[in-house]
Amino acid sequence: MPNSYVSELAAPGRTIPVRACDYESNPPVMLFPSVGEYPVYDDFVYDMMLKDEDRVGRYAAAVPRYAPGRTVLDIGTGQDAVWALAAARAGARHVWAVEVMPKSAEIARKVIEEAGFADRITVIEGLSTEIELPERVDMCVSEIIGTLGGSEGAGSVLRDARERLVKPHGLFIPHRSATTAVALDLGSATGGEPPGFPPAVFRFVENVFAAVGRPFDLRVCLAGLQESPEVRERSYLSDAVEVEPLEFNGDLRPEGVDRAELTFTRPGHFSGLALGVRLWAAEDDVPIDSLHNWSTWTPVYAPLSETGLPVQPGDRFTFEFTTTMSDDGVHPDYALTGELHRDGGPAVPLRWRSAHHPEGFRETAFHRWVFPET
Ligand SMILES: C[S@@+](CC[C@H](N)C(=O)[O-])C[C@H]1O[C@@H](n2cnc3c(N)ncnc32)[C@H](O)[C@@H]1O
Protein backbone atom coordinates (compact mmCIF):
# COMPACT_ATOMS: atom_id res chain seq x y z
CA MET A 1 0.00 0.00 0.00
CA PRO A 2 1.77 3.22 -1.11
CA ASN A 3 2.09 5.97 1.44
CA SER A 4 1.03 8.68 -0.99
CA TYR A 5 -1.06 9.19 -4.12
CA VAL A 6 -1.66 12.05 -6.54
CA SER A 7 -4.77 14.17 -6.06
CA GLU A 8 -5.75 17.65 -7.24
CA LEU A 9 -6.17 21.07 -5.66
CA ALA A 10 -7.39 24.41 -6.92
CA ALA A 11 -4.91 27.18 -7.70
CA PRO A 12 -5.84 30.56 -9.25
CA GLY A 13 -7.15 29.84 -12.76
CA ARG A 14 -6.38 26.09 -12.79
CA THR A 15 -6.17 22.87 -10.85
CA ILE A 16 -2.80 21.34 -10.04
CA PRO A 17 -1.74 17.80 -9.11
CA VAL A 18 -0.64 17.41 -5.53
CA ARG A 19 0.93 14.56 -3.59
CA ALA A 20 -1.60 13.41 -0.99
CA CYS A 21 -1.62 10.81 1.75
CA ASP A 22 -4.20 9.21 3.97
CA TYR A 23 -4.38 10.53 7.48
CA GLU A 24 -4.08 6.99 8.81
CA SER A 25 -1.14 6.14 6.56
CA ASN A 26 1.68 4.18 8.08
CA PRO A 27 4.21 5.61 8.92
CA PRO A 28 2.32 8.68 10.11
CA VAL A 29 4.70 11.40 8.90
CA MET A 30 2.96 13.72 6.45
CA LEU A 31 3.33 17.10 4.84
CA PHE A 32 1.74 20.22 6.22
CA PRO A 33 1.89 23.75 4.80
CA SER A 34 3.87 26.19 6.93
CA VAL A 35 1.26 28.27 8.78
CA GLY A 36 1.14 31.83 10.06
CA GLU A 37 2.99 33.68 7.35
CA TYR A 38 0.14 34.25 4.87
CA PRO A 39 -3.02 36.28 5.46
CA VAL A 40 -5.14 33.15 5.61
CA TYR A 41 -7.56 32.31 8.39
CA ASP A 42 -8.37 28.63 8.77
CA ASP A 43 -10.62 27.06 11.45
CA PHE A 44 -8.56 23.86 11.50
CA VAL A 45 -5.28 25.72 12.13
CA TYR A 46 -6.77 28.21 14.62
CA ASP A 47 -8.39 25.38 16.54
CA MET A 48 -5.14 23.45 16.68
CA MET A 49 -3.36 26.55 18.00
CA LEU A 50 -5.88 27.08 20.82
CA LYS A 51 -5.62 23.38 21.75
CA ASP A 52 -1.83 23.62 22.09
CA GLU A 53 -1.75 23.40 25.89
CA ASP A 54 1.97 24.09 26.13
CA ARG A 55 1.71 27.32 24.09
CA VAL A 56 -1.46 28.47 25.83
CA GLY A 57 -0.11 27.52 29.28
CA ARG A 58 3.11 29.55 28.92
CA TYR A 59 1.25 32.67 27.85
CA ALA A 60 -1.48 32.13 30.44
CA ALA A 61 1.24 32.13 33.10
CA ALA A 62 3.27 35.06 31.72
CA VAL A 63 0.50 37.56 30.92
CA PRO A 64 -1.09 37.86 34.42
CA ARG A 65 2.37 37.97 35.93
CA TYR A 66 3.31 41.19 34.13
CA ALA A 67 0.02 42.85 33.13
CA PRO A 68 -1.33 44.22 36.48
CA GLY A 69 -1.27 48.03 36.51
CA ARG A 70 0.31 48.25 33.05
CA THR A 71 -0.91 49.49 29.70
CA VAL A 72 -0.74 46.67 27.17
CA LEU A 73 -0.53 46.30 23.41
CA ASP A 74 -1.74 42.89 22.14
CA ILE A 75 -0.48 42.45 18.58
CA GLY A 76 -2.56 39.92 16.63
CA THR A 77 -5.26 39.45 19.22
CA GLY A 78 -7.16 36.91 17.08
CA GLN A 79 -10.90 36.32 17.20
CA ASP A 80 -10.95 35.27 20.87
CA ALA A 81 -8.72 38.10 22.10
CA VAL A 82 -7.29 35.60 24.58
CA TRP A 83 -4.27 37.61 25.78
CA ALA A 84 -6.07 40.96 25.73
CA LEU A 85 -8.74 39.47 28.00
CA ALA A 86 -6.17 37.72 30.20
CA ALA A 87 -4.33 41.04 30.64
CA ALA A 88 -7.53 42.95 31.44
CA ARG A 89 -8.72 40.28 33.89
CA ALA A 90 -5.35 40.42 35.62
CA GLY A 91 -5.74 44.17 36.14
CA ALA A 92 -4.08 45.86 33.15
CA ARG A 93 -4.88 49.58 33.08
CA HIS A 94 -5.83 49.52 29.40
CA VAL A 95 -5.30 47.10 26.51
CA TRP A 96 -5.01 47.96 22.83
CA ALA A 97 -5.80 44.80 20.89
CA VAL A 98 -4.69 45.01 17.26
CA GLU A 99 -5.82 42.54 14.62
CA VAL A 100 -5.23 42.73 10.86
CA MET A 101 -7.94 40.27 9.78
CA PRO A 102 -11.22 42.22 9.64
CA LYS A 103 -13.47 39.26 10.45
CA SER A 104 -11.29 38.26 13.43
CA ALA A 105 -11.22 41.88 14.69
CA GLU A 106 -15.03 42.07 14.44
CA ILE A 107 -15.50 38.81 16.38
CA ALA A 108 -12.90 39.90 18.98
CA ARG A 109 -14.86 43.12 19.56
CA LYS A 110 -18.04 41.12 20.27
CA VAL A 111 -16.22 38.62 22.53
CA ILE A 112 -14.72 41.48 24.56
CA GLU A 113 -18.08 43.25 24.84
CA GLU A 114 -19.78 40.05 26.01
CA ALA A 115 -17.02 39.52 28.58
CA GLY A 116 -17.74 43.02 29.93
CA PHE A 117 -14.33 44.53 29.11
CA ALA A 118 -15.28 46.94 26.31
CA ASP A 119 -14.25 49.91 28.48
CA ARG A 120 -10.76 48.53 29.16
CA ILE A 121 -9.89 46.86 25.83
CA THR A 122 -9.89 48.81 22.58
CA VAL A 123 -9.83 46.70 19.43
CA ILE A 124 -7.99 48.31 16.53
CA GLU A 125 -8.43 46.71 13.12
CA GLY A 126 -5.26 46.91 11.06
CA LEU A 127 -1.59 46.07 10.93
CA SER A 128 0.37 47.00 14.04
CA THR A 129 3.01 48.49 11.75
CA GLU A 130 0.47 50.92 10.29
CA ILE A 131 -1.45 52.04 13.38
CA GLU A 132 -0.81 54.82 15.90
CA LEU A 133 -1.59 54.66 19.63
CA PRO A 134 -2.58 57.65 21.79
CA GLU A 135 0.39 56.86 24.07
CA ARG A 136 3.26 54.43 24.26
CA VAL A 137 2.40 51.30 26.30
CA ASP A 138 4.25 49.61 29.17
CA MET A 139 4.09 46.14 27.73
CA CYS A 140 3.50 44.24 24.48
CA VAL A 141 2.15 40.73 24.16
CA SER A 142 2.02 38.90 20.85
CA GLU A 143 2.05 35.41 19.43
CA ILE A 144 3.25 35.92 15.90
CA ILE A 145 5.99 33.29 16.09
CA GLY A 146 6.19 31.21 12.93
CA THR A 147 7.20 27.62 12.24
CA LEU A 148 10.64 29.17 11.81
CA GLY A 149 11.01 31.67 14.67
CA GLY A 150 10.77 34.78 12.49
CA SER A 151 8.75 33.47 9.54
CA GLU A 152 5.49 35.12 10.65
CA GLY A 153 7.23 38.50 10.85
CA ALA A 154 7.94 38.67 14.60
CA GLY A 155 11.37 40.28 14.05
CA SER A 156 10.28 43.24 11.95
CA VAL A 157 6.83 43.68 13.55
CA LEU A 158 8.13 43.69 17.14
CA ARG A 159 11.07 45.92 16.28
CA ASP A 160 8.58 48.42 14.87
CA ALA A 161 6.52 48.09 18.06
CA ARG A 162 9.64 48.76 20.16
CA GLU A 163 10.52 51.84 18.10
CA ARG A 164 7.06 53.44 17.97
CA LEU A 165 4.45 51.89 20.25
CA VAL A 166 6.12 50.60 23.43
CA LYS A 167 7.90 52.73 26.05
CA PRO A 168 11.70 52.52 26.14
CA HIS A 169 12.51 49.53 28.40
CA GLY A 170 8.89 48.33 28.03
CA LEU A 171 8.40 44.60 28.44
CA PHE A 172 7.78 42.06 25.66
CA ILE A 173 6.04 38.69 25.90
CA PRO A 174 7.45 36.48 24.42
CA HIS A 175 10.95 37.14 25.68
CA ARG A 176 12.97 35.33 23.02
CA SER A 177 12.74 32.88 20.12
CA ALA A 178 15.25 30.94 18.03
CA THR A 179 15.01 28.72 14.99
CA THR A 180 16.47 25.25 15.60
CA ALA A 181 18.00 22.79 13.15
CA VAL A 182 18.60 19.05 13.31
CA ALA A 183 20.02 16.72 10.61
CA LEU A 184 17.25 14.49 9.24
CA ASP A 185 17.00 11.13 7.50
CA LEU A 186 13.63 11.62 5.78
CA GLY A 187 13.48 8.06 4.44
CA SER A 188 13.80 6.67 7.96
CA ALA A 189 11.08 9.04 9.18
CA THR A 190 8.60 7.99 6.51
CA GLY A 191 9.61 4.39 5.92
CA GLY A 192 10.93 5.10 2.41
CA GLU A 193 8.63 7.11 0.19
CA PRO A 194 8.40 10.89 0.76
CA PRO A 195 5.02 11.79 2.25
CA GLY A 196 2.10 13.84 0.93
CA PHE A 197 -0.46 16.36 2.26
CA PRO A 198 -3.50 14.94 4.08
CA PRO A 199 -6.64 16.15 2.21
CA ALA A 200 -7.69 18.05 5.37
CA VAL A 201 -5.05 20.71 4.59
CA PHE A 202 -5.76 21.10 0.83
CA ARG A 203 -8.07 24.05 1.51
CA PHE A 204 -5.35 25.83 3.46
CA VAL A 205 -2.82 25.32 0.62
CA GLU A 206 -5.43 26.56 -1.88
CA ASN A 207 -6.03 29.68 0.24
CA VAL A 208 -2.28 30.36 0.45
CA PHE A 209 -2.01 30.16 -3.36
CA ALA A 210 -5.08 32.41 -3.66
CA ALA A 211 -3.53 34.95 -1.24
CA VAL A 212 -0.33 35.13 -3.31
CA GLY A 213 -2.26 34.96 -6.61
CA ARG A 214 -0.47 31.90 -8.05
CA PRO A 215 0.96 28.53 -7.07
CA PHE A 216 4.56 28.70 -5.85
CA ASP A 217 7.10 26.63 -3.96
CA LEU A 218 5.66 27.14 -0.52
CA ARG A 219 7.46 26.24 2.69
CA VAL A 220 6.48 22.74 3.79
CA CYS A 221 6.47 21.13 7.24
CA LEU A 222 6.62 17.52 8.39
CA ALA A 223 3.81 16.60 10.77
CA GLY A 224 4.33 13.52 12.93
CA LEU A 225 8.06 13.96 13.61
CA GLN A 226 8.10 15.99 16.77
CA GLU A 227 5.77 14.04 19.04
CA SER A 228 6.98 10.51 18.38
CA PRO A 229 10.16 9.45 20.23
CA GLU A 230 10.44 6.42 17.90
CA VAL A 231 10.27 8.54 14.74
CA ARG A 232 12.76 11.06 16.17
CA GLU A 233 15.04 8.24 17.31
CA ARG A 234 15.30 6.76 13.83
CA SER A 235 15.30 9.99 11.80
CA TYR A 236 17.16 12.71 13.77
CA LEU A 237 20.84 12.19 12.98
CA SER A 238 22.30 14.91 15.24
CA ASP A 239 21.56 17.11 18.20
CA ALA A 240 19.83 20.43 17.48
CA VAL A 241 21.54 23.83 17.08
CA GLU A 242 20.06 27.33 17.24
CA VAL A 243 20.06 29.95 14.46
CA GLU A 244 17.99 33.14 13.90
CA PRO A 245 17.99 34.29 17.56
CA LEU A 246 15.32 36.94 18.17
CA GLU A 247 15.77 38.86 21.44
CA PHE A 248 12.44 40.65 21.87
CA ASN A 249 13.56 42.32 25.12
CA GLY A 250 17.05 43.10 23.82
CA ASP A 251 18.95 43.76 20.64
CA LEU A 252 16.34 42.57 18.15
CA ARG A 253 17.78 41.82 14.69
CA PRO A 254 15.24 40.56 12.15
CA GLU A 255 17.97 39.93 9.54
CA GLY A 256 21.36 38.24 9.86
CA VAL A 257 23.74 35.42 9.07
CA ASP A 258 24.29 32.64 11.62
CA ARG A 259 27.06 30.08 11.38
CA ALA A 260 26.43 26.65 12.87
CA GLU A 261 27.69 23.11 12.88
CA LEU A 262 25.88 19.81 13.32
CA THR A 263 27.80 16.67 14.31
CA PHE A 264 26.18 13.40 13.30
CA THR A 265 25.53 11.17 16.28
CA ARG A 266 24.17 8.14 14.41
CA PRO A 267 24.55 6.54 10.97
CA GLY A 268 21.92 7.22 8.32
CA HIS A 269 21.14 9.00 5.07
CA PHE A 270 21.32 12.76 5.42
CA SER A 271 18.48 14.17 3.32
CA GLY A 272 18.02 17.60 4.86
CA LEU A 273 17.25 19.52 8.02
CA ALA A 274 14.20 19.61 10.22
CA LEU A 275 13.86 23.23 11.33
CA GLY A 276 11.91 24.10 14.43
CA VAL A 277 11.43 26.84 16.96
CA ARG A 278 12.35 27.40 20.60
CA LEU A 279 10.22 29.95 22.36
CA TRP A 280 10.64 31.53 25.77
CA ALA A 281 7.36 33.25 26.75
CA ALA A 282 9.12 34.72 29.81
CA GLU A 283 12.84 35.07 30.49
CA ASP A 284 12.93 32.36 33.19
CA ASP A 285 10.79 29.86 31.21
CA VAL A 286 11.98 26.52 29.95
CA PRO A 287 11.55 27.04 26.19
CA ILE A 288 8.90 25.38 24.08
CA ASP A 289 10.85 23.13 21.71
CA SER A 290 8.96 22.26 18.52
CA LEU A 291 11.52 19.70 17.33
CA HIS A 292 11.00 17.54 20.42
CA ASN A 293 7.39 17.96 21.56
CA TRP A 294 4.02 18.12 19.84
CA SER A 295 3.19 21.73 19.19
CA THR A 296 1.23 23.94 16.87
CA TRP A 297 4.63 24.78 15.31
CA THR A 298 5.36 21.84 13.00
CA PRO A 299 9.00 21.32 11.90
CA VAL A 300 9.83 22.79 8.47
CA TYR A 301 11.62 20.47 6.06
CA ALA A 302 14.72 21.91 4.36
CA PRO A 303 15.59 19.32 1.68
CA LEU A 304 19.30 19.10 0.82
CA SER A 305 19.67 15.76 -0.98
CA GLU A 306 17.00 13.81 -2.87
CA THR A 307 18.44 10.37 -2.15
CA GLY A 308 20.11 11.10 1.19
CA LEU A 309 23.88 11.11 1.65
CA PRO A 310 25.30 8.28 3.80
CA VAL A 311 26.77 9.63 7.06
CA GLN A 312 28.49 8.14 10.09
CA PRO A 313 28.80 9.36 13.69
CA GLY A 314 31.46 12.07 13.85
CA ASP A 315 30.76 13.44 10.32
CA ARG A 316 29.85 17.14 10.35
CA PHE A 317 27.59 19.56 8.48
CA THR A 318 28.77 23.17 8.71
CA PHE A 319 26.46 25.86 7.41
CA GLU A 320 25.50 29.52 7.17
CA PHE A 321 21.85 30.35 7.75
CA THR A 322 20.84 33.67 6.22
CA THR A 323 17.70 35.64 7.04
CA THR A 324 16.87 38.59 4.77
CA MET A 325 13.64 40.57 4.58
CA SER A 326 11.38 39.78 1.60
CA ASP A 327 10.02 42.65 -0.48
CA ASP A 328 6.94 42.93 1.78
CA GLY A 329 9.23 44.20 4.56
CA VAL A 330 7.77 41.81 7.16
CA HIS A 331 8.30 38.18 6.20
CA PRO A 332 11.85 36.86 5.87
CA ASP A 333 13.39 34.87 3.04
CA TYR A 334 15.69 32.11 4.29
CA ALA A 335 18.77 30.56 2.69
CA LEU A 336 21.25 27.98 3.84
CA THR A 337 24.65 27.19 2.34
CA GLY A 338 26.68 24.38 3.84
CA GLU A 339 29.25 21.64 3.49
CA LEU A 340 29.03 18.03 4.55
CA HIS A 341 32.37 16.78 5.90
CA ARG A 342 32.70 13.00 5.92
CA ASP A 343 35.59 10.99 7.21
CA GLY A 344 38.33 11.00 4.54
CA GLY A 345 36.06 12.29 1.75
CA PRO A 346 35.88 15.65 -0.03
CA ALA A 347 33.49 18.26 1.40
CA VAL A 348 30.05 18.11 -0.29
CA PRO A 349 28.42 21.52 -0.89
CA LEU A 350 24.68 21.64 -0.12
CA ARG A 351 22.13 24.45 -0.39
CA TRP A 352 18.55 25.28 0.48
CA ARG A 353 16.57 28.42 -0.22
CA SER A 354 13.07 29.24 0.95
CA ALA A 355 11.73 32.64 0.01
CA HIS A 356 8.43 33.81 1.50
CA HIS A 357 6.67 34.17 -1.87
CA PRO A 358 9.12 33.01 -4.56
CA GLU A 359 8.37 33.49 -8.27
CA GLY A 360 9.22 29.87 -9.00
CA PHE A 361 6.96 26.83 -9.02
CA ARG A 362 8.36 23.27 -9.15
CA GLU A 363 11.89 24.70 -9.06
CA THR A 364 13.26 22.09 -6.65
CA ALA A 365 13.20 18.31 -6.88
CA PHE A 366 11.26 18.24 -3.61
CA HIS A 367 8.55 20.59 -4.91
CA ARG A 368 8.35 18.60 -8.17
CA TRP A 369 7.59 15.58 -5.96
CA VAL A 370 4.96 17.49 -3.98
CA PHE A 371 3.35 19.10 -7.06
CA PRO A 372 3.99 16.62 -9.90
CA GLU A 373 3.41 17.83 -13.50
CA THR A 374 0.85 15.11 -14.18
C1 LIG B 1 -0.95 32.98 15.71
S1 LIG B 1 -2.34 34.02 15.80
C2 LIG B 1 -2.44 34.34 17.55
C3 LIG B 1 -3.81 34.70 18.06
C4 LIG B 1 -3.86 34.93 19.57
N1 LIG B 1 -3.10 36.09 19.95
C5 LIG B 1 -3.35 33.71 20.32
O1 LIG B 1 -2.21 33.72 20.77
O2 LIG B 1 -4.08 32.75 20.41
C6 LIG B 1 -1.66 35.51 15.15
C7 LIG B 1 -2.68 36.59 14.84
O3 LIG B 1 -1.94 37.78 14.62
C8 LIG B 1 -2.49 38.48 13.53
N2 LIG B 1 -1.38 39.35 13.07
C9 LIG B 1 -0.17 38.95 12.62
N3 LIG B 1 0.64 39.99 12.42
C10 LIG B 1 -0.07 41.11 12.77
C11 LIG B 1 0.24 42.49 12.80
N4 LIG B 1 1.44 42.97 12.45
N5 LIG B 1 -0.72 43.35 13.19
C12 LIG B 1 -1.95 42.89 13.57
N6 LIG B 1 -2.28 41.59 13.56
C13 LIG B 1 -1.35 40.69 13.18
C14 LIG B 1 -2.97 37.38 12.60
O4 LIG B 1 -3.96 37.85 11.73
C15 LIG B 1 -3.49 36.37 13.60
O5 LIG B 1 -4.84 36.60 13.91
The ligand as a Gaussian input file, in Angstrom:
#p B3LYP/6-31G(d) Opt

LIG

0 1
 C       -0.955000      32.983000      15.710000
 S       -2.344000      34.025000      15.798000
 C       -2.442000      34.344000      17.547000
 C       -3.808000      34.703000      18.060000
 C       -3.861000      34.934000      19.571000
 N       -3.101000      36.092000      19.947000
 C       -3.346000      33.714000      20.316000
 O       -2.208000      33.724000      20.774000
 O       -4.083000      32.745000      20.412000
 C       -1.663000      35.507000      15.153000
 C       -2.676000      36.585000      14.845000
 O       -1.938000      37.779000      14.620000
 C       -2.489000      38.482000      13.526000
 N       -1.381000      39.349000      13.069000
 C       -0.168000      38.945000      12.616000
 N        0.645000      39.991000      12.416000
 C       -0.070000      41.105000      12.773000
 C        0.235000      42.495000      12.797000
 N        1.436000      42.966000      12.447000
 N       -0.724000      43.348000      13.191000
 C       -1.948000      42.890000      13.567000
 N       -2.284000      41.587000      13.560000
 C       -1.352000      40.694000      13.180000
 C       -2.975000      37.384000      12.598000
 O       -3.964000      37.850000      11.730000
 C       -3.493000      36.367000      13.604000
 O       -4.838000      36.602000      13.910000

